[in-house]
Amino acid sequence: MTNAETVDLADKLGIPVKSHSSSMNEPYADMVRRRAERDGLTRDEQPAEPEAEKKPRKKKAAAKKSATMETLIVGSKVKGVIKGNGCMTSGELLEALNAKVHELLNGACARASANKRSTVRAQDI
């Protein structure tokens, strides 16, 4: 029997299963086996399962660049400051703030390099 046939048969018999790998107690398993034999669904050799269609992957947009950036801010602390000022935080604020911090640090590193220094100082920000 294929996995799909097993699930269909269990459904017909009123046995609660979600997938072919769901566990069932022994009396239910015996019931499925007997019904499969009676309906001629058992085979000497296991038939191949039909292959699922593979969808081509879509490339992620470049706008999601910050998703790969390391998080440099502490979200709970940022939200605490905003809440302390009587405001609420939107869902995309932390991501945007993290992107700004990255921009700020990259600019500071560029300025330190332009001044022939390897140490980033407060004045570079």
C-alpha positions in Angstrom: 0.0 0.0 0.0 1.1 3.5 -0.6 1.1 6.0 2.2 -1.8 7.9 0.6 -3.8 4.6 0.4 -3.1 3.9 4.1 -4.3 7.4 5.1 -7.4 7.1 2.9 -8.3 3.7 4.2 -7.9 4.9 7.8 -10.2 7.9 7.0 -12.8 5.5 5.5 -12.7 3.5 8.7 -13.1 6.5 10.9 -9.6 6.2 12.4 -8.2 9.6 13.4 -4.9 10.1 11.5 -3.3 13.2 10.1 -0.6 11.6 7.9 1.0 8.2 7.1 3.4 8.6 10.0 0.6 9.1 12.6 0.7 6.5 15.4 -2.3 4.3 16.1 -3.0 1.6 18.6 -2.9 -2.1 17.8 -6.7 -2.7 17.3 -6.8 0.2 14.8 -3.8 -1.2 13.0 -5.4 -4.7 12.8 -8.6 -3.1 11.4 -6.6 -1.3 8.7 -4.6 -4.5 7.8 -7.7 -6.7 7.5 -9.6 -4.1 5.4 -6.6 -3.6 3.1 -6.3 -7.4 2.6 -10.0 -7.7 2.0 -10.0 -4.8 -0.5 -6.9 -6.2 -2.3 -4.7 -3.2 -1.5 -1.8 -5.2 -0.2 1.1 -6.0 -2.6 4.2 -8.0 -2.6 6.3 -5.0 -3.5 5.8 -1.5 -2.2 4.8 0.8 -5.1 6.7 4.0 -5.6 5.1 7.1 -4.1 4.2 9.8 -6.5 6.8 12.6 -6.5 5.6 16.0 -5.4 6.1 18.8 -7.9 9.0 20.9 -7.1 8.4 24.6 -7.5 11.3 26.8 -8.6 12.6 28.9 -5.8 12.0 32.6 -6.0 14.9 34.9 -5.4 14.5 37.1 -2.4 14.3 40.8 -3.0 17.3 43.0 -2.3 15.1 45.0 0.0 15.4 42.2 2.5 19.1 43.0 2.9 18.8 43.8 6.6 17.5 40.3 7.2 21.0 39.0 6.7 22.5 41.8 8.9 23.6 40.9 12.4 21.3 42.4 15.0 23.2 45.1 16.8 20.4 46.6 18.9 18.6 45.2 21.9 14.9 45.2 21.0 13.5 45.1 24.5 15.6 48.1 25.5 14.6 50.1 22.4 10.9 49.3 23.1 11.4 50.3 26.7 12.7 53.7 25.8 9.8 54.2 23.3 7.2 53.1 25.8 8.7 55.3 28.4 8.1 58.3 26.1 4.4 57.2 25.8 4.7 55.8 22.3 4.2 52.4 20.8 6.6 50.4 18.5 5.7 49.3 15.0 6.7 45.9 13.7 9.3 47.2 11.2 11.0 49.8 13.6 13.6 47.5 15.0 14.7 46.3 11.5 15.0 49.9 10.2 16.9 51.0 13.3 19.3 48.1 13.0 19.9 49.1 9.3 20.6 52.7 10.4 23.1 51.5 13.0 24.9 49.4 10.4 25.0 52.5 8.1 26.4 54.6 10.9 29.1 52.1 11.8 30.1 51.5 8.2 30.4 55.3 7.7 32.5 55.6 10.8 34.8 52.8 9.6 35.2 54.5 6.3 36.1 57.8 7.9 38.7 56.1 10.2 40.2 54.4 7.2 40.2 57.6 5.2 42.2 59.2 8.1 44.6 56.3 8.0 43.5 54.9 11.3 42.3 51.4 12.2 40.6 52.6 15.4 37.1 54.0 15.1 36.6 56.9 17.4 33.6 58.8 18.6 34.4 61.7 16.3 34.0 59.3 13.3 30.3 59.0 14.0 
